[in-house]
Amino acid sequence: MSNLTLSRIESILSSPKPRTARLGLVALLLVAALLAALLVAIAGPLYAPMFLLAIIGGLLMLRDIRWDYAALLGVIGVLPFAALPFKLGFTPTFLDVALIALYFVWLMRVATRCERELAGTVLGAPVLLFLLWAIFAFANGLRFGPPTSTTVRNFAELALAIGLFFVVVNSLRGRADVDLVTRLIMLAGAAAAAIAIIFYVIPETWTVQILDALSRFNYPGGAGALRYIEDNPDNPMRAIGTMVDPNVLGGFMILVAGLTAPQVVSAQPLFRRRWVILFLGLDLLALYLTYSRGSLVGLAAGLLVIALLRYRKLLLAGVIGIALLLLLPPAQAYVAHFIEGIRIQDQATLMRLGEYKDALALISRYPWFGVGFAGSPDADLYVGVSNLYLLMAEEMGVVGVISFLIVVGSFLARLWRTWRRTVDPRMEALLLGLAAAVVGVMVGGFLDHYLFNLVYPHISALFWTFLGLGMSATLVTGEVAR
């Protein structure tokens, strides 16, 4: 019926009689205007255009999975905590919608045999075991008490984020797909960095007004959303952008800057070199403005690894960056903050030490399986520590940490073997960029917990996307080599 209607409309608009064609076009425009007016009357002038854009975007996403990746990475980079202005039993976030859409389109491709062979790669089994162990840890934690609806929803987002590995590996089968998603990640990173820098340099009252406007979409508004070193407004402000937390923004920048840096010195960058330099400059400046010492050390470690392996020019750039950090007057507050952390003199570092002590006490009581994701069963202890590995041990036990390390170790080993035999400079830059990003967040994880914190599912989603992208790149490189 719909096809017949569309055919009639098309025949009228393409009629050889000019009068018929003009009348048909006028009628179509009138119908569209009436529908738009009705939508504005029902949804209001603010939500109606958004609703129309959502319909158009949804149709594009259903038509081509590449639009799903664009939507997912756009949400992760620009509005990771935005929620729809209505409830469906719960308040779905933009990230939820993007994840579900990507899964749906991929599953439809599998059901309709567009994906004829499912690939797991050498990393498939370790990732699946880690996901199953996370589910077991969640179920095991139920014996200590029922979780809240928020905890259930956040854990579901974490499970979907881990499962993204399989979606990425099985949907990015060709060189063009791998390059496209890599470009999208770089663009999302540059956009997030630009927003963070703008929020930092404009007057604070303007930043607060923007955050207040975003509060309609579940963003924290008001002056309380701004962050300062040691939470003291007399100290320098820390950049947050739309990531809510400066350390989370720092972790995000580790991933995107680590991926982008090799493109600057690659013989075949994915963008024109001047654009890549701009993207990396934005990423590094945003990272600097977070005053996140763990993120700075993490990115430095990741870039040092690939500089020693291949790109010696990055060593020179690193030396220049350190010199500027030490010598320029505006950077002295940063240096002082860094030295205080090393000497264990500032409040944040002292609080971390207290968290580590409490975390080790909890882990010693529940060493193998952890306590799950709903909270501590003991009143004298709590779940939560600024360390990726201790937090994972609290929730999933030592077995969970070991399984995670096996996943990451297998990933890096696979990248290493593939890199050693590749002769393609573009794939070499991608493989080493992924290695730098993953090494960076693993090192940064010693001082932060964003990578496995239920409150920040977008970082988890990006991390597992990186692992899937890396395995897709190894498959593509192997096919090219043959």
TIGUDO-46543 format. One record per residue (C-alpha): residue number from 1; x, y, z. Coordinates in steps of 0.2 Angstrom, whole numbers, plus 2048, in hexadecimal, padded with zeros to 3 digits. Layout:
N
<site NUM; <X; Y; Z>>
...
//
This chain:
482
<site 1; <800; 800; 800>>
<site 2; <80E; 80C; 805>>
<site 3; <818; 808; 7F5>>
<site 4; <808; 80B; 7EA>>
<site 5; <806; 81C; 7F3>>
<site 6; <818; 821; 7F0>>
<site 7; <816; 81C; 7DE>>
<site 8; <807; 827; 7DC>>
<site 9; <810; 836; 7E4>>
<site 10; <81F; 833; 7D9>>
<site 11; <814; 832; 7C9>>
<site 12; <80B; 842; 7CE>>
<site 13; <81B; 84C; 7D1>>
<site 14; <824; 846; 7C1>>
<site 15; <814; 848; 7B7>>
<site 16; <818; 84F; 7A5>>
<site 17; <80A; 85C; 7A8>>
<site 18; <812; 86B; 7B1>>
<site 19; <802; 870; 7BA>>
<site 20; <7FF; 85E; 7C1>>
<site 21; <811; 85E; 7C7>>
<site 22; <810; 86F; 7CF>>
<site 23; <7FF; 86B; 7D8>>
<site 24; <806; 85B; 7DE>>
<site 25; <816; 863; 7E5>>
<site 26; <80B; 871; 7EE>>
<site 27; <7FF; 863; 7F5>>
<site 28; <80E; 85A; 7FC>>
<site 29; <816; 869; 804>>
<site 30; <805; 86D; 80C>>
<site 31; <804; 85C; 813>>
<site 32; <816; 85D; 81A>>
<site 33; <812; 86E; 821>>
<site 34; <802; 868; 82A>>
<site 35; <80B; 859; 831>>
<site 36; <81A; 864; 837>>
<site 37; <80D; 870; 83F>>
<site 38; <804; 862; 847>>
<site 39; <815; 85C; 84E>>
<site 40; <819; 86D; 855>>
<site 41; <808; 86E; 85D>>
<site 42; <80A; 85D; 865>>
<site 43; <81C; 85D; 86A>>
<site 44; <820; 870; 86B>>
<site 45; <82C; 87B; 861>>
<site 46; <83C; 873; 86A>>
<site 47; <839; 861; 868>>
<site 48; <830; 861; 857>>
<site 49; <840; 864; 84D>>
<site 50; <849; 857; 857>>
<site 51; <83C; 84B; 854>>
<site 52; <83D; 84D; 841>>
<site 53; <850; 84C; 842>>
<site 54; <84E; 83C; 84C>>
<site 55; <842; 835; 83F>>
<site 56; <84E; 839; 831>>
<site 57; <85D; 832; 83B>>
<site 58; <854; 822; 83F>>
<site 59; <850; 81F; 82D>>
<site 60; <862; 822; 828>>
<site 61; <868; 816; 836>>
<site 62; <85C; 808; 831>>
<site 63; <862; 80A; 81F>>
<site 64; <875; 809; 822>>
<site 65; <87E; 804; 832>>
<site 66; <88B; 811; 82E>>
<site 67; <87F; 81E; 834>>
<site 68; <87D; 814; 844>>
<site 69; <88F; 816; 847>>
<site 70; <88F; 828; 844>>
<site 71; <880; 82A; 850>>
<site 72; <888; 820; 85E>>
<site 73; <899; 829; 85C>>
<site 74; <891; 83A; 85B>>
<site 75; <887; 836; 86B>>
<site 76; <896; 830; 874>>
<site 77; <8A1; 83F; 86F>>
<site 78; <894; 84D; 871>>
<site 79; <885; 848; 87C>>
<site 80; <889; 838; 885>>
<site 81; <87E; 83B; 894>>
<site 82; <86F; 843; 88A>>
<site 83; <85E; 83B; 88D>>
<site 84; <84E; 83B; 884>>
<site 85; <841; 847; 88C>>
<site 86; <835; 839; 890>>
<site 87; <834; 829; 898>>
<site 88; <831; 817; 892>>
<site 89; <830; 80F; 8A3>>
<site 90; <842; 817; 8A4>>
<site 91; <84A; 826; 89C>>
<site 92; <853; 820; 88D>>
<site 93; <863; 829; 889>>
<site 94; <86A; 82E; 878>>
<site 95; <877; 821; 87B>>
<site 96; <86A; 813; 87E>>
<site 97; <861; 818; 86E>>
<site 98; <871; 818; 864>>
<site 99; <877; 807; 86B>>
<site 100; <866; 7FE; 869>>
<site 101; <865; 805; 857>>
<site 102; <876; 7FE; 853>>
<site 103; <872; 7ED; 85A>>
<site 104; <862; 7ED; 851>>
<site 105; <868; 7F1; 840>>
<site 106; <877; 7E4; 842>>
<site 107; <86B; 7D6; 848>>
<site 108; <860; 7DA; 839>>
<site 109; <86F; 7D8; 82E>>
<site 110; <872; 7C7; 836>>
<site 111; <860; 7C2; 835>>
<site 112; <85F; 7C6; 823>>
<site 113; <870; 7BE; 81F>>
<site 114; <878; 7CE; 81A>>
<site 115; <885; 7C8; 826>>
<site 116; <889; 7B7; 820>>
<site 117; <898; 7B2; 82C>>
<site 118; <899; 7B8; 83E>>
<site 119; <8AB; 7BC; 843>>
<site 120; <8B1; 7BB; 855>>
<site 121; <8C4; 7BD; 852>>
<site 122; <8D1; 7B6; 85F>>
<site 123; <8C9; 7C3; 86B>>
<site 124; <8B8; 7BD; 86A>>
<site 125; <8B9; 7AF; 877>>
<site 126; <8C2; 7BA; 884>>
<site 127; <8B5; 7C8; 882>>
<site 128; <8A6; 7BC; 883>>
<site 129; <8AD; 7B4; 893>>
<site 130; <8B0; 7C5; 89A>>
<site 131; <89E; 7CA; 896>>
<site 132; <897; 7BA; 89D>>
<site 133; <8A1; 7BD; 8AD>>
<site 134; <89A; 7CE; 8AF>>
<site 135; <889; 7C8; 8AD>>
<site 136; <88D; 7BA; 8BA>>
<site 137; <894; 7C7; 8C6>>
<site 138; <885; 7D2; 8C4>>
<site 139; <87A; 7C3; 8C8>>
<site 140; <885; 7BD; 8D6>>
<site 141; <884; 7CF; 8DE>>
<site 142; <871; 7CD; 8DF>>
<site 143; <873; 7C1; 8EF>>
<site 144; <879; 7D1; 8F8>>
<site 145; <86A; 7DB; 8F4>>
<site 146; <85E; 7E0; 8E6>>
<site 147; <865; 7ED; 8DA>>
<site 148; <85D; 7FD; 8D5>>
<site 149; <855; 800; 8C5>>
<site 150; <863; 80C; 8C1>>
<site 151; <870; 7FF; 8C4>>
<site 152; <867; 7F2; 8B9>>
<site 153; <866; 7FF; 8AB>>
<site 154; <878; 804; 8AD>>
<site 155; <87E; 7F2; 8AD>>
<site 156; <874; 7EF; 89D>>
<site 157; <87D; 7FD; 895>>
<site 158; <88D; 7F6; 89A>>
<site 159; <889; 7E5; 893>>
<site 160; <883; 7ED; 883>>
<site 161; <894; 7F7; 882>>
<site 162; <89E; 7E7; 884>>
<site 163; <894; 7DE; 877>>
<site 164; <898; 7EC; 86B>>
<site 165; <8A8; 7E3; 868>>
<site 166; <89F; 7D5; 85E>>
<site 167; <894; 7E2; 855>>
<site 168; <8A3; 7EC; 84F>>
<site 169; <8AD; 7DD; 84A>>
<site 170; <89F; 7D6; 840>>
<site 171; <899; 7E6; 837>>
<site 172; <8AA; 7EE; 833>>
<site 173; <8B0; 7E1; 826>>
<site 174; <8B9; 7EC; 819>>
<site 175; <8C6; 7F9; 819>>
<site 176; <8BA; 807; 815>>
<site 177; <8AF; 803; 824>>
<site 178; <8BE; 803; 830>>
<site 179; <8C4; 813; 829>>
<site 180; <8B3; 81B; 82B>>
<site 181; <8B1; 816; 83D>>
<site 182; <8C2; 81C; 841>>
<site 183; <8BF; 82D; 839>>
<site 184; <8AE; 82E; 843>>
<site 185; <8B8; 82B; 853>>
<site 186; <8C4; 839; 84F>>
<site 187; <8B6; 845; 84B>>
<site 188; <8AD; 841; 85A>>
<site 189; <8BC; 843; 865>>
<site 190; <8C0; 854; 85D>>
<site 191; <8AE; 85A; 85F>>
<site 192; <8AE; 855; 872>>
<site 193; <8BF; 85E; 874>>
<site 194; <8B9; 86D; 86B>>
<site 195; <8A9; 86E; 876>>
<site 196; <8B4; 86C; 886>>
<site 197; <8C0; 87A; 881>>
<site 198; <8B1; 885; 87D>>
<site 199; <8A9; 882; 88D>>
<site 200; <8B9; 885; 896>>
<site 201; <8BE; 896; 88E>>
<site 202; <8AD; 89E; 88D>>
<site 203; <8A7; 8A7; 89D>>
<site 204; <8A1; 89B; 8AA>>
<site 205; <890; 8A2; 8AB>>
<site 206; <88E; 89E; 898>>
<site 207; <893; 88C; 89B>>
<site 208; <887; 88A; 8A9>>
<site 209; <879; 891; 89E>>
<site 210; <87D; 884; 891>>
<site 211; <87D; 876; 89E>>
<site 212; <86D; 87C; 8A5>>
<site 213; <866; 87B; 893>>
<site 214; <86C; 86A; 891>>
<site 215; <864; 865; 8A2>>
<site 216; <854; 862; 898>>
<site 217; <85D; 853; 892>>
<site 218; <862; 84D; 8A3>>
<site 219; <873; 856; 8A3>>
<site 220; <878; 85D; 8B4>>
<site 221; <875; 870; 8B4>>
<site 222; <87A; 87E; 8BF>>
<site 223; <88B; 885; 8C5>>
<site 224; <88D; 874; 8CE>>
<site 225; <891; 86C; 8BE>>
<site 226; <8A1; 875; 8BC>>
<site 227; <8B0; 86C; 8C3>>
<site 228; <8C0; 873; 8CB>>
<site 229; <8D1; 86C; 8D2>>
<site 230; <8CD; 864; 8E3>>
<site 231; <8BB; 86B; 8E0>>
<site 232; <8C1; 87C; 8E6>>
<site 233; <8BB; 88B; 8DB>>
<site 234; <8CA; 894; 8DF>>
<site 235; <8D4; 888; 8D6>>
<site 236; <8D5; 886; 8C3>>
<site 237; <8C5; 87F; 8BA>>
<site 238; <8C6; 86E; 8B3>>
<site 239; <8BF; 86B; 8A1>>
<site 240; <8B0; 860; 8A0>>
<site 241; <8A7; 863; 890>>
<site 242; <898; 859; 88F>>
<site 243; <8A0; 84A; 898>>
<site 244; <89B; 850; 8A9>>
<site 245; <8AB; 84B; 8B1>>
<site 246; <8BD; 851; 8AD>>
<site 247; <8C5; 840; 8B0>>
<site 248; <8B8; 838; 8A4>>
<site 249; <8BC; 845; 897>>
<site 250; <8CE; 842; 89A>>
<site 251; <8CB; 82F; 897>>
<site 252; <8C2; 833; 887>>
<site 253; <8D0; 83D; 881>>
<site 254; <8DC; 82F; 884>>
<site 255; <8D3; 824; 878>>
<site 256; <8D0; 831; 86A>>
<site 257; <8E1; 83A; 86B>>
<site 258; <8EA; 829; 86C>>
<site 259; <8E1; 824; 85C>>
<site 260; <8E4; 835; 854>>
<site 261; <8F6; 837; 858>>
<site 262; <8FE; 82B; 84B>>
<site 263; <8F3; 833; 83D>>
<site 264; <8FE; 843; 83F>>
<site 265; <90E; 83A; 83A>>
<site 266; <906; 82C; 82F>>
<site 267; <90B; 82C; 81D>>
<site 268; <8F8; 82A; 819>>
<site 269; <8ED; 832; 826>>
<site 270; <8DB; 830; 825>>
<site 271; <8D8; 843; 824>>
<site 272; <8E3; 850; 81D>>
<site 273; <8F1; 852; 828>>
<site 274; <8ED; 864; 82D>>
<site 275; <8DC; 85E; 833>>
<site 276; <8E4; 850; 83D>>
<site 277; <8EF; 85C; 845>>
<site 278; <8E0; 867; 84A>>
<site 279; <8D7; 858; 851>>
<site 280; <8E6; 852; 85C>>
<site 281; <8E9; 864; 861>>
<site 282; <8D7; 865; 868>>
<site 283; <8D8; 854; 870>>
<site 284; <8E8; 859; 879>>
<site 285; <8E2; 86A; 87F>>
<site 286; <8D2; 863; 885>>
<site 287; <8DC; 855; 88F>>
<site 288; <8E7; 863; 896>>
<site 289; <8D8; 86D; 89C>>
<site 290; <8D1; 85E; 8A6>>
<site 291; <8E0; 85F; 8B2>>
<site 292; <8DE; 84C; 8B2>>
<site 293; <8EF; 845; 8B7>>
<site 294; <8EB; 833; 8B4>>
<site 295; <8E5; 837; 8A2>>
<site 296; <8F4; 841; 89E>>
<site 297; <900; 833; 8A4>>
<site 298; <8F5; 826; 89B>>
<site 299; <8F6; 82F; 88A>>
<site 300; <908; 832; 88D>>
<site 301; <90B; 81F; 890>>
<site 302; <901; 81A; 881>>
<site 303; <90A; 826; 875>>
<site 304; <91B; 821; 87C>>
<site 305; <918; 80F; 877>>
<site 306; <914; 813; 865>>
<site 307; <921; 820; 864>>
<site 308; <92E; 813; 869>>
<site 309; <927; 806; 85D>>
<site 310; <925; 811; 84E>>
<site 311; <922; 823; 84E>>
<site 312; <932; 82C; 855>>
<site 313; <92B; 83D; 851>>
<site 314; <91E; 83B; 85F>>
<site 315; <92D; 83A; 86B>>
<site 316; <933; 84C; 865>>
<site 317; <921; 852; 867>>
<site 318; <920; 84B; 878>>
<site 319; <930; 853; 87E>>
<site 320; <92A; 864; 877>>
<site 321; <919; 862; 880>>
<site 322; <921; 85E; 891>>
<site 323; <92D; 86D; 88F>>
<site 324; <91E; 878; 88C>>
<site 325; <915; 871; 89A>>
<site 326; <924; 874; 8A6>>
<site 327; <929; 885; 89F>>
<site 328; <919; 88F; 89A>>
<site 329; <911; 899; 8A8>>
<site 330; <8FF; 894; 8A5>>
<site 331; <905; 882; 8A8>>
<site 332; <90C; 884; 8B9>>
<site 333; <8FC; 881; 8C2>>
<site 334; <8FB; 870; 8B9>>
<site 335; <90D; 86C; 8BD>>
<site 336; <90A; 870; 8D0>>
<site 337; <8FA; 865; 8CF>>
<site 338; <904; 857; 8C8>>
<site 339; <912; 858; 8D4>>
<site 340; <906; 858; 8E3>>
<site 341; <8FE; 848; 8DD>>
<site 342; <910; 840; 8DB>>
<site 343; <914; 846; 8ED>>
<site 344; <903; 840; 8F3>>
<site 345; <8FF; 851; 8FA>>
<site 346; <8EF; 856; 8F2>>
<site 347; <8DD; 851; 8F8>>
<site 348; <8D9; 847; 8E9>>
<site 349; <8E8; 83C; 8EB>>
<site 350; <8E5; 839; 8FD>>
<site 351; <8D3; 835; 8FA>>
<site 352; <8D9; 828; 8ED>>
<site 353; <8E4; 820; 8F9>>
<site 354; <8D5; 81E; 905>>
<site 355; <8CB; 817; 8F7>>
<site 356; <8D9; 80A; 8F3>>
<site 357; <8DA; 804; 905>>
<site 358; <8C7; 802; 906>>
<site 359; <8C6; 7F9; 8F5>>
<site 360; <8D4; 7ED; 8FA>>
<site 361; <8CA; 7E9; 90A>>
<site 362; <8BA; 7E5; 900>>
<site 363; <8C4; 7DB; 8F3>>
<site 364; <8CC; 7D1; 901>>
<site 365; <8BB; 7CC; 908>>
<site 366; <8B4; 7C7; 8F6>>
<site 367; <8C3; 7C3; 8EC>>
<site 368; <8BD; 7B8; 8DE>>
<site 369; <8AC; 7BD; 8D9>>
<site 370; <8AA; 7CF; 8E0>>
<site 371; <89A; 7D6; 8E6>>
<site 372; <892; 7DA; 8D6>>
<site 373; <88C; 7EB; 8D0>>
<site 374; <87E; 7F0; 8DD>>
<site 375; <889; 7F5; 8EB>>
<site 376; <893; 7EE; 8FA>>
<site 377; <88B; 7E1; 905>>
<site 378; <895; 7E8; 914>>
<site 379; <890; 7F8; 91D>>
<site 380; <8A2; 7FD; 921>>
<site 381; <8A7; 7FC; 90F>>
<site 382; <8A2; 803; 8FE>>
<site 383; <8A4; 7FF; 8EB>>
<site 384; <8AD; 80D; 8E2>>
<site 385; <8BF; 811; 8E0>>
<site 386; <8C9; 81C; 8D4>>
<site 387; <8D2; 80D; 8CC>>
<site 388; <8CC; 803; 8BE>>
<site 389; <8D3; 7F2; 8C4>>
<site 390; <8CE; 7F4; 8D6>>
<site 391; <8BC; 7F9; 8D1>>
<site 392; <8BB; 7EA; 8C5>>
<site 393; <8C2; 7DF; 8D3>>
<site 394; <8B5; 7E6; 8DF>>
<site 395; <8A6; 7E2; 8D3>>
<site 396; <8AC; 7D3; 8C9>>
<site 397; <8BA; 7CC; 8D4>>
<site 398; <8CC; 7C7; 8D0>>
<site 399; <8C5; 7BB; 8C2>>
<site 400; <8BD; 7CA; 8BA>>
<site 401; <8CD; 7D4; 8BA>>
<site 402; <8D7; 7C6; 8B3>>
<site 403; <8CA; 7C3; 8A5>>
<site 404; <8CB; 7D5; 8A0>>
<site 405; <8DE; 7D5; 8A0>>
<site 406; <8DD; 7C6; 895>>
<site 407; <8D2; 7CF; 889>>
<site 408; <8DD; 7DF; 888>>
<site 409; <8ED; 7D5; 887>>
<site 410; <8E7; 7CA; 879>>
<site 411; <8E1; 7DA; 870>>
<site 412; <8F2; 7E2; 871>>
<site 413; <8FB; 7D2; 86C>>
<site 414; <8F0; 7D0; 85D>>
<site 415; <8F3; 7E3; 858>>
<site 416; <906; 7E0; 85A>>
<site 417; <906; 7D0; 84F>>
<site 418; <8FC; 7D9; 842>>
<site 419; <906; 7E9; 842>>
<site 420; <917; 7E0; 840>>
<site 421; <911; 7D9; 82F>>
<site 422; <907; 7E7; 828>>
<site 423; <90F; 7F2; 81A>>
<site 424; <900; 7FE; 819>>
<site 425; <904; 80E; 821>>
<site 426; <8F2; 813; 824>>
<site 427; <8EE; 802; 82D>>
<site 428; <8FE; 804; 836>>
<site 429; <8F9; 815; 83D>>
<site 430; <8E8; 80E; 842>>
<site 431; <8EF; 7FE; 84B>>
<site 432; <8FC; 809; 855>>
<site 433; <8EF; 816; 859>>
<site 434; <8E3; 809; 860>>
<site 435; <8F2; 802; 86A>>
<site 436; <8F6; 813; 871>>
<site 437; <8E4; 816; 876>>
<site 438; <8E2; 806; 87F>>
<site 439; <8F3; 806; 888>>
<site 440; <8EE; 818; 88D>>
<site 441; <8DE; 814; 895>>
<site 442; <8E5; 805; 89D>>
<site 443; <8F3; 80F; 8A5>>
<site 444; <8E6; 81D; 8A9>>
<site 445; <8DC; 810; 8B1>>
<site 446; <8E8; 80F; 8C0>>
<site 447; <8E1; 820; 8C5>>
<site 448; <8CF; 821; 8BE>>
<site 449; <8C0; 815; 8BD>>
<site 450; <8B7; 81C; 8AE>>
<site 451; <8BA; 80D; 8A3>>
<site 452; <8AF; 802; 8AD>>
<site 453; <8A4; 80D; 8B7>>
<site 454; <891; 80A; 8B4>>
<site 455; <88F; 81D; 8B4>>
<site 456; <899; 820; 8A5>>
<site 457; <893; 813; 898>>
<site 458; <898; 81D; 889>>
<site 459; <8AB; 81B; 88E>>
<site 460; <8A8; 808; 88F>>
<site 461; <89F; 808; 87E>>
<site 462; <8AE; 812; 876>>
<site 463; <8BB; 806; 87E>>
<site 464; <8B2; 7F6; 877>>
<site 465; <8B0; 7FF; 866>>
<site 466; <8C3; 801; 866>>
<site 467; <8C6; 7EF; 869>>
<site 468; <8B9; 7EA; 85C>>
<site 469; <8C1; 7F7; 850>>
<site 470; <8D2; 7F0; 853>>
<site 471; <8CD; 7DE; 84F>>
<site 472; <8C4; 7E4; 83F>>
<site 473; <8D4; 7ED; 83A>>
<site 474; <8DE; 7DD; 83D>>
<site 475; <8D2; 7D3; 832>>
<site 476; <8D3; 7E0; 824>>
<site 477; <8E6; 7E1; 825>>
<site 478; <8E7; 7CE; 824>>
<site 479; <8DC; 7CE; 815>>
<site 480; <8E7; 7DB; 80C>>
<site 481; <8F6; 7D1; 811>>
<site 482; <8F0; 7C2; 808>>
//
